[in-house]
Amino acid sequence: MRAVGKWFQDTTGGLPRTFWYLWAGTLINRLGSFVLVFLAIYLTTERGFSEFQAGIVLGLWGAGGAVGTLTGGILADRWGRRPTLLTAHLGAAAMMLALGFARDLWLVGLGALLLGMFAEAARPAFGAMMVDVVPERDRLRAFTLNYWAINLGFASAAILAGLAAEASYLLLFVVDAATTVATALIIFMRVGETRRVRAAPATGLAAPHRGGLGSALRDRVFVGFVALNILLALVFMQHISMLPIAMGQDGLSPSTYGSVIAVNGVLIVAGQLFVPRLIRGRGRSRVLALAALIVGVGFGLTAFADAAWFYVLTVLIWTLGEMLNSPSNSTLIAELSPAALRGRYQGLFSLSWSVATFAAPVAGGFVREQFGNAALWLGCAALGGVVAVAHLLSGPARERRVRALRTAEIGAAGLAAGTTEPEPGGAGVPAGGAGSTRRSAAAPA
């Protein structure tokens, strides 16, 4: 028991109070994250849309998300993390209800577009706030704990949503909207603004980072990292677009799909907190390459699945890859992001998921209709292999950039000593917040 207590303290101890408020908001939000998991089934069964039409609607969600992540990243740096999060969550809750009542294809598509825009606008602000309040030495633990909360909520939501869908699909939208509002209330009452105004250094590597989004887009090392995430996300997003359709064509019910996909969350909840110790001291590029390879194999095996137990096996495999990928990704994003542009960098990285959310269902639906089910899943396996090789080749440049940026910002902190002031109009950071010193996702789902 003493060993268990020490492990628990090492895993959860010493993190700022603001982090735990954000963590609680994430958990509550994800407990109600019903809609995106079952949207493909809802569109094809309840609304009678074709696979291609359902793919277009899911793609519009992703297109709205692309706008939302870029806008949210800019607002997080200029307007502040807190007001951006509140606006995004309240807007997403309203659009969630609107989408639930929409009937015509064009209204459903418009609702998905606007919902994606509001929902994804929260991600950059949340990721930037996490980096703001958690010291660098604790970020791997913090991002792992947050990812654990996401999947604890997701596992529960997938099972509950499968049961709720058989009673009323509208219930999915109502519960999702309610938990999104609950997250907004936690932020409103307990989380203060964490952005700080710092004097910009006149020279050195950090000098170009006084610019806007263009500075992030000109960062070829970071853009290359984002591009690799897009490719892997194209594979991963098939689990909410083409996987439920494939299982339905094998005669499996929505509740079976909910139970199968819940295995993903259950496995992460059971094992994710042990991952930081497992990968500590190992090269991030090798970890990311191995993760991509495992994800590719897991999705590739779906080509041969025809029963619930086989689908469970594929989910188990690609979930292991996801568990290795997430913490390494989150810490690398934080270390590649200049302090003054964290929102923009988080927004650009979140854009990779929005692009995948748009492209994956459209491409997946096209490939399935034109070339068959096996071609889609074997293509996913090949793409995972390509990403694995690319991570090994690009890793050294990323680590050089991390070291150079860290050195430049240590110098910048010395130049800015005595000039740091809180952003005017903020609510103040609760005790243990930023003053005590992301693909995180508190965004509505």
C-alpha positions as CSV (number, residue, x, y, z in Angstrom):
1,M,0.0,0.0,0.0
2,R,2.9,2.4,0.7
3,A,4.2,1.9,-2.8
4,V,0.7,2.6,-4.3
5,G,0.5,5.7,-2.2
6,K,3.9,6.9,-3.4
7,W,2.9,6.3,-7.0
8,F,-0.3,8.2,-6.5
9,Q,1.5,11.1,-5.0
10,D,4.1,11.1,-7.7
11,T,1.4,11.1,-10.4
12,T,-1.0,13.7,-9.0
13,G,0.8,15.7,-6.3
14,G,2.0,19.2,-6.6
15,L,-0.1,20.3,-9.6
16,P,-1.7,23.8,-9.5
17,R,-5.2,24.2,-8.3
18,T,-6.2,25.8,-11.7
19,F,-5.2,22.6,-13.4
20,W,-7.6,20.6,-11.3
21,Y,-10.5,22.9,-12.1
22,L,-9.7,22.5,-15.8
23,W,-9.3,18.8,-15.3
24,A,-12.8,18.6,-13.7
25,G,-14.3,20.6,-16.5
26,T,-12.8,18.2,-19.0
27,L,-14.2,15.2,-17.2
28,I,-17.7,16.6,-17.0
29,N,-17.7,17.7,-20.6
30,R,-16.5,14.3,-21.8
31,L,-19.1,12.4,-19.7
32,G,-21.6,14.0,-22.0
33,S,-19.7,13.8,-25.3
34,F,-22.4,11.8,-27.0
35,V,-23.0,13.5,-30.3
36,L,-19.8,13.1,-32.3
37,V,-19.4,9.5,-31.4
38,F,-22.8,8.6,-32.8
39,L,-23.3,11.3,-35.5
40,A,-22.5,9.0,-38.4
41,I,-25.1,6.5,-37.2
42,Y,-27.6,9.2,-36.5
43,L,-27.3,10.7,-39.9
44,T,-27.5,7.4,-41.8
45,T,-30.2,5.7,-39.8
46,E,-32.4,8.4,-38.1
47,R,-32.1,11.0,-40.9
48,G,-31.7,8.6,-43.9
49,F,-28.7,10.3,-45.4
50,S,-26.3,8.3,-47.6
51,E,-22.8,7.4,-46.4
52,F,-21.4,10.1,-48.7
53,Q,-23.9,12.7,-47.4
54,A,-23.0,11.7,-43.8
55,G,-19.3,12.1,-44.7
56,I,-20.0,15.6,-46.0
57,V,-21.8,16.6,-42.8
58,L,-18.9,15.3,-40.7
59,G,-16.5,17.1,-43.0
60,L,-18.4,20.4,-42.5
61,W,-17.9,19.9,-38.8
62,G,-14.2,19.6,-39.5
63,A,-14.2,22.7,-41.8
64,G,-15.9,24.7,-39.1
65,G,-13.3,23.4,-36.7
66,A,-10.5,24.6,-38.9
67,V,-11.9,28.2,-38.7
68,G,-12.5,27.8,-35.0
69,T,-9.0,26.6,-34.1
70,L,-7.3,29.4,-35.9
71,T,-9.7,32.0,-34.6
72,G,-9.5,30.6,-31.1
73,G,-5.7,30.6,-31.1
74,I,-5.6,34.3,-32.1
75,L,-8.2,35.2,-29.6
76,A,-6.5,33.3,-26.8
77,D,-3.4,35.4,-27.3
78,R,-5.1,38.8,-27.9
79,W,-8.4,38.6,-26.0
80,G,-7.4,36.1,-23.3
81,R,-7.8,32.4,-22.5
82,R,-10.8,32.7,-20.2
83,P,-13.1,34.8,-22.4
84,T,-12.3,32.7,-25.4
85,L,-13.1,29.5,-23.5
86,L,-16.4,30.9,-22.2
87,T,-17.6,32.2,-25.5
88,A,-16.6,28.9,-27.3
89,H,-18.4,26.7,-24.8
90,L,-21.6,28.7,-24.6
91,G,-21.7,29.0,-28.4
92,A,-21.1,25.2,-28.8
93,A,-24.0,24.4,-26.4
94,A,-26.4,26.5,-28.4
95,M,-25.3,25.0,-31.7
96,M,-25.6,21.5,-30.2
97,L,-29.2,22.0,-29.5
98,A,-29.8,23.6,-32.9
99,L,-28.2,20.6,-34.7
100,G,-30.4,18.2,-32.7
101,F,-33.6,19.9,-34.0
102,A,-32.4,20.4,-37.6
103,R,-34.0,18.2,-40.3
104,D,-33.1,19.2,-43.8
105,L,-29.6,18.3,-45.1
106,W,-28.6,22.0,-45.6
107,L,-29.6,22.9,-42.0
108,V,-27.8,19.8,-40.6
109,G,-24.7,20.8,-42.5
110,L,-24.9,24.4,-41.4
111,G,-25.4,23.3,-37.8
112,A,-22.4,21.0,-38.0
113,L,-20.3,23.7,-39.5
114,L,-21.1,26.2,-36.7
115,L,-20.8,23.6,-34.0
116,G,-17.4,22.6,-35.2
117,M,-16.3,26.3,-35.2
118,F,-17.4,27.0,-31.6
119,A,-16.3,23.6,-30.3
120,E,-12.8,23.7,-31.7
121,A,-12.2,27.4,-30.8
122,A,-11.9,26.2,-27.2
123,R,-9.0,23.9,-27.8
124,P,-6.1,26.4,-28.3
125,A,-7.2,28.5,-25.3
126,F,-7.4,25.4,-23.1
127,G,-4.0,24.1,-24.3
128,A,-2.4,27.5,-23.8
129,M,-3.9,27.8,-20.3
130,M,-2.5,24.3,-19.4
131,V,0.9,25.4,-20.4
132,D,0.6,28.7,-18.6
133,V,-0.3,27.2,-15.2
134,V,1.8,24.0,-15.2
135,P,5.6,24.2,-14.8
136,E,7.6,22.5,-17.5
137,R,8.8,19.7,-15.2
138,D,5.2,18.7,-14.5
139,R,3.7,19.0,-18.0
140,L,4.0,15.3,-18.9
141,R,2.1,14.3,-15.8
142,A,-0.5,17.1,-16.3
143,F,-1.2,16.3,-19.9
144,T,-1.4,12.6,-19.1
145,L,-3.9,13.2,-16.3
146,N,-6.0,15.4,-18.5
147,Y,-5.9,12.8,-21.3
148,W,-6.9,10.2,-18.7
149,A,-10.0,12.3,-17.7
150,I,-10.9,12.7,-21.4
151,N,-11.0,9.0,-21.8
152,L,-12.7,8.2,-18.5
153,G,-15.5,10.5,-19.7
154,F,-15.4,9.1,-23.2
155,A,-15.6,5.4,-22.1
156,S,-18.6,6.2,-20.0
157,A,-20.2,8.4,-22.6
158,A,-19.8,5.8,-25.4
159,I,-21.7,3.1,-23.4
160,L,-24.4,5.5,-22.1
161,A,-24.8,7.1,-25.6
162,G,-25.4,3.7,-27.1
163,L,-28.3,3.1,-24.7
164,A,-29.6,6.6,-25.0
165,A,-29.6,6.5,-28.9
166,E,-31.9,3.5,-28.8
167,A,-34.4,5.6,-26.7
168,S,-34.0,9.0,-28.3
169,Y,-31.3,10.5,-30.5
170,L,-32.4,14.0,-29.3
171,L,-31.4,13.1,-25.8
172,L,-27.8,12.8,-27.1
173,F,-27.8,16.5,-28.1
174,V,-29.5,17.7,-25.0
175,V,-27.1,16.0,-22.6
176,D,-24.0,17.1,-24.6
177,A,-25.2,20.7,-24.5
178,A,-25.8,20.5,-20.7
179,T,-22.4,19.2,-19.9
180,T,-20.8,21.9,-22.1
181,V,-22.6,24.6,-20.2
182,A,-21.5,22.9,-16.9
183,T,-17.9,23.2,-18.1
184,A,-18.4,26.8,-18.9
185,L,-19.7,27.4,-15.4
186,I,-16.6,25.9,-13.8
187,I,-14.4,28.1,-15.9
188,F,-16.6,31.2,-15.1
189,M,-16.6,30.6,-11.3
190,R,-13.2,29.1,-10.6
191,V,-10.7,29.7,-13.4
192,G,-9.1,33.1,-13.8
193,E,-7.2,34.6,-16.8
194,T,-3.7,33.1,-17.0
195,R,-2.2,35.1,-19.9
196,R,0.6,37.5,-19.0
197,V,2.0,40.5,-20.8
198,R,5.8,40.2,-21.2
199,A,8.3,42.5,-22.7
200,A,9.5,41.1,-26.1
201,P,13.2,40.6,-26.5
202,A,14.9,42.7,-29.1
203,T,17.3,40.0,-30.4
204,G,17.8,36.3,-30.5
205,L,15.7,33.4,-31.7
206,A,12.6,34.6,-30.0
207,A,12.6,37.9,-31.9
208,P,10.5,36.7,-34.8
209,H,7.9,35.5,-32.5
210,R,6.6,39.0,-31.9
211,G,4.5,38.4,-35.0
212,G,1.1,36.8,-35.5
213,L,-0.1,33.6,-37.0
214,G,2.3,34.0,-39.8
215,S,5.2,33.4,-37.4
216,A,3.8,30.0,-36.6
217,L,3.2,29.2,-40.3
218,R,6.8,30.2,-41.2
219,D,8.1,27.8,-38.5
220,R,8.9,24.9,-40.9
221,V,9.9,22.5,-38.1
222,F,6.5,23.0,-36.3
223,V,4.5,22.9,-39.6
224,G,6.2,19.7,-40.5
225,F,5.2,18.2,-37.1
226,V,1.6,19.4,-37.7
227,A,1.6,17.8,-41.2
228,L,2.6,14.4,-39.7
229,N,-0.2,14.7,-37.1
230,I,-2.7,15.4,-40.0
231,L,-1.7,12.1,-41.6
232,L,-2.1,10.1,-38.4
233,A,-5.3,11.9,-37.5
234,L,-6.7,10.9,-40.9
235,V,-6.3,7.3,-39.8
236,F,-7.5,7.8,-36.3
237,M,-10.7,9.8,-37.2
238,Q,-12.0,6.8,-39.1
239,H,-13.1,5.4,-35.7
240,I,-16.0,7.9,-35.6
241,S,-16.8,8.1,-39.3
242,M,-16.4,4.9,-41.2
243,L,-16.0,2.4,-38.3
244,P,-19.6,2.7,-37.1
245,I,-20.9,2.3,-40.7
246,A,-18.7,-0.7,-41.3
247,M,-19.9,-2.3,-38.0
248,G,-23.5,-1.5,-39.0
249,Q,-23.1,-3.3,-42.3
250,D,-21.9,-6.3,-40.4
251,G,-25.2,-6.4,-38.6
252,L,-24.0,-4.9,-35.3
253,S,-26.3,-2.5,-33.4
254,P,-25.5,1.1,-32.3
255,S,-25.2,-0.2,-28.6
256,T,-22.6,-2.8,-29.8
257,Y,-20.6,-0.1,-31.4
258,G,-20.8,2.0,-28.2
259,S,-19.5,-0.9,-26.2
260,V,-16.7,-1.7,-28.7
261,I,-15.5,1.9,-28.9
262,A,-15.7,2.2,-25.1
263,V,-12.9,-0.3,-24.9
264,N,-10.7,2.5,-26.2
265,G,-11.5,4.7,-23.2
266,V,-11.5,1.9,-20.7
267,L,-8.0,0.8,-21.7
268,I,-6.6,4.3,-21.5
269,V,-8.2,4.8,-18.1
270,A,-6.7,1.6,-16.9
271,G,-3.2,2.1,-18.2
272,Q,-2.5,5.7,-19.3
273,L,-1.2,6.9,-15.9
274,F,1.6,4.4,-16.2
275,V,2.7,5.6,-19.6
276,P,4.9,8.6,-18.4
277,R,7.1,6.2,-16.4
278,L,7.2,3.8,-19.3
279,I,8.4,6.3,-21.9
280,R,10.5,8.5,-19.6
281,G,14.1,8.9,-20.9
282,R,13.2,7.4,-24.3
283,G,13.6,9.4,-27.5
284,R,10.3,11.1,-28.4
285,S,10.8,10.5,-32.1
286,R,11.1,6.8,-31.6
287,V,8.0,6.7,-29.3
288,L,6.0,8.7,-31.9
289,A,7.2,6.4,-34.7
290,L,6.2,3.3,-32.7
291,A,2.8,4.8,-31.9
292,A,2.1,5.6,-35.5
293,L,3.0,2.0,-36.5
294,I,0.8,0.4,-33.9
295,V,-2.1,2.7,-34.8
296,G,-1.7,1.7,-38.5
297,V,-1.7,-2.0,-37.7
298,G,-4.8,-1.7,-35.5
299,F,-6.8,0.1,-38.1
300,G,-5.4,-2.1,-40.9
301,L,-6.8,-5.3,-39.2
302,T,-10.3,-3.8,-39.3
303,A,-10.3,-4.9,-43.0
304,F,-10.7,-8.5,-41.7
305,A,-13.1,-7.9,-38.8
306,D,-16.6,-9.3,-39.1
307,A,-17.7,-9.8,-35.5
308,A,-17.8,-7.8,-32.3
309,W,-14.8,-9.6,-30.7
310,F,-12.6,-8.9,-33.7
311,Y,-13.5,-5.2,-33.7
312,V,-12.6,-5.2,-30.0
313,L,-9.2,-6.6,-30.8
314,T,-8.5,-3.9,-33.4
315,V,-9.6,-1.2,-31.0
316,L,-7.2,-2.6,-28.3
317,I,-4.3,-2.5,-30.7
318,W,-4.7,1.1,-32.1
319,T,-5.5,2.3,-28.5
320,L,-2.0,1.2,-27.4
321,G,-0.6,3.4,-30.2
322,E,-2.8,6.3,-29.1
323,M,-1.6,5.9,-25.5
324,L,2.0,6.3,-26.6
325,N,1.3,9.1,-29.0
326,S,-0.7,11.5,-26.8
327,P,1.7,12.5,-24.0
328,S,4.7,12.8,-26.3
329,N,2.7,14.9,-28.7
330,S,1.4,17.2,-25.9
331,T,4.8,17.9,-24.3
332,L,6.4,18.4,-27.7
333,I,3.8,21.0,-28.7
334,A,4.4,22.9,-25.5
335,E,8.2,22.9,-25.9
336,L,8.0,24.0,-29.6
337,S,5.6,26.9,-28.8
338,P,7.1,30.3,-27.9
339,A,5.5,31.7,-24.8
340,A,4.1,34.8,-26.5
341,L,2.4,32.8,-29.2
342,R,1.2,29.7,-27.3
343,G,-2.4,30.3,-28.4
344,R,-1.5,30.5,-32.1
345,Y,0.7,27.5,-32.0
346,Q,-1.9,25.5,-30.1
347,G,-4.5,26.7,-32.7
348,L,-2.3,25.6,-35.6
349,F,-1.8,22.2,-34.1
350,S,-5.5,21.9,-33.3
351,L,-6.1,22.7,-37.0
352,S,-4.5,19.4,-37.9
353,W,-7.3,17.6,-36.1
354,S,-9.9,19.9,-37.8
355,V,-8.4,19.2,-41.2
356,A,-8.6,15.4,-40.4
357,T,-12.1,15.7,-39.1
358,F,-13.1,17.3,-42.4
359,A,-11.1,15.1,-44.7
360,A,-11.3,11.7,-43.0
361,P,-15.0,11.0,-43.4
362,V,-15.1,12.5,-46.9
363,A,-12.1,10.5,-48.1
364,G,-13.2,7.4,-46.1
365,G,-16.7,7.4,-47.6
366,F,-15.3,7.9,-51.1
367,V,-12.8,5.1,-50.7
368,R,-15.3,2.6,-49.3
369,E,-17.9,3.3,-52.0
370,Q,-15.4,3.2,-54.9
371,F,-12.8,0.6,-53.8
372,G,-14.4,-1.3,-50.9
373,N,-14.0,-1.7,-47.2
374,A,-10.7,-3.6,-47.3
375,A,-9.0,-0.9,-49.4
376,L,-9.9,1.8,-46.8
377,W,-8.4,-0.1,-43.8
378,L,-5.3,-1.4,-45.5
379,G,-4.7,2.2,-46.7
380,C,-4.8,3.3,-43.1
381,A,-2.1,0.7,-42.3
382,A,0.1,2.0,-45.0
383,L,-0.4,5.6,-43.9
384,G,0.6,4.7,-40.3
385,G,3.9,3.2,-41.7
386,V,4.7,6.4,-43.7
387,V,4.2,8.6,-40.6
388,A,6.4,6.3,-38.5
389,V,9.3,6.7,-40.9
390,A,8.8,10.4,-41.2
391,H,9.0,10.8,-37.4
392,L,12.3,9.1,-37.3
393,L,13.7,11.3,-40.0
394,S,12.4,14.6,-38.7
395,G,12.9,14.0,-35.0
396,P,16.5,15.4,-34.7
397,A,15.5,18.8,-36.2
398,R,12.6,19.1,-33.7
399,E,14.8,18.4,-30.7
400,R,17.4,21.0,-31.9
401,R,14.6,23.5,-32.1
402,V,13.4,22.7,-28.6
403,R,16.8,23.3,-27.2
404,A,17.3,26.5,-29.1
405,L,13.9,27.9,-28.1
406,R,14.5,27.0,-24.4
407,T,17.8,28.8,-24.4
408,A,16.3,31.9,-26.1
409,E,13.4,32.1,-23.8
410,I,15.6,31.8,-20.7
411,G,17.4,34.8,-22.0
412,A,14.2,36.6,-22.7
413,A,12.9,36.0,-19.2
414,G,16.1,37.7,-17.8
415,L,15.5,40.7,-20.1
416,A,11.9,41.0,-19.1
417,A,12.6,40.7,-15.3
418,G,10.5,43.2,-13.4
419,T,8.2,44.0,-16.4
420,T,5.7,41.2,-16.1
421,E,2.2,42.4,-15.3
422,P,-1.2,40.7,-15.2
423,E,-3.4,41.2,-18.2
424,P,-5.8,44.0,-17.2
425,G,-9.4,43.0,-16.6
426,G,-8.6,39.4,-15.8
427,A,-10.4,37.6,-13.0
428,G,-7.2,36.7,-11.3
429,V,-5.6,33.3,-11.0
430,P,-6.7,31.1,-8.1
431,A,-4.1,30.0,-5.6
432,G,-1.7,27.5,-7.1
433,G,-2.2,28.9,-10.6
434,A,0.2,30.5,-13.1
435,G,1.8,32.7,-10.5
436,S,3.0,29.6,-8.6
437,T,5.3,28.4,-10.9
438,R,-2.1,20.4,-25.1
439,R,-3.8,18.0,-27.8
440,S,-5.6,18.4,-24.6
441,A,-9.2,18.8,-25.1
442,A,-11.8,20.6,-23.0
443,A,-13.5,21.6,-26.1
444,P,-17.1,20.4,-26.4
445,A,-17.5,17.1,-28.3
